[in-house]
């Protein structure tokens, strides 16, 4: 939507990429008429790291450690989509146990990611105490990741046809 420059009562607000209400690398140019938003132009590209260029000279297996950096809040998902493509193209059957382990890891990653959203949200609305409880619970999930993969973040755990290693003995009891 293009806004006419002749209107004098419009306000243009530049939000981001570093703004107190934005927890990411996004810039918005917002046009306001009073309190009504009449135009919003998102500007992307503040997180470009050249991942496509890096991938050009690597095989899928060599590139797997890089995909965990696409979204450091939910790294298991980027690993999953990267290995699912070759598995489907090559009609590779993943063992049942590996499929179950993948689902468990994806669900834990989803929960940890949501907790990382909820904690700062609670802090933004003035609830500091829940922020600390939420992060304590998130750390428990990261402890499970560390026990299974050897790393708290950037796990590099999914492989084409399965996972890097079975869950350690007693992992489920943690």
Buried (B, 14 or more C-beta within 10 A) or exposed (E): EEEEEEEEEBEEEEBBBEBEEEEEEBBBBBBBEEEEEEBEEEEEEEEEEEEEEEBEEEEEEEBBEBBBBBEEEBBBBBBBEBBBEEBEEEEEEBEEEBEEBBEBBBEBBBBBBBBBEBBEBBBEEEEEEBBEEBBEEBEEBBEBBEBBBEBBBBBBBBBBBBBBEEBEEEEEEE
